[in-house]
């Protein structure tokens, strides 16, 4: 559901995943959203993932979810980033 992907049959064919050791205790996972991308950084940047999407309307909400036993959101903060383009 990344938007219009007719430009390539190989775009958005699977949900991106990454393997990493299971940590003991909470995981810090900074998330950055822009008008057409989402970036995730785990383990202080040792693992980084970027997804691009093509929205058909303004991007105003995000939904987070976790899988597996004990997966839960302990806390979160949102900050508006300054624009870099005029």
DAURVEN-V61506 format. One line per field, one symbol per residue. ss: DSSP state (A for helix, B for strand, O for the rest). psi: psi as a letter, one per 30 degrees, with the letter a starting at -180 (. if undefined). A space follows every 50 residues. Layout:
ss->???
psi->???
//
This chain:
ss->OOBOOOOOOOOOOOOOOOOOOOOOOOOOBBBBBOOOBBBBBBAAAOBBBB BBOBOOOOOOOOOOOOOOOOOOOOOOOOOOOOOOOO
psi->hgajgffkffkhflkklkklkjljalkkikkkkafglkkkklhhffkkkk kklikflkjflkkkllklkfjljellkkkkkkkfk.
//
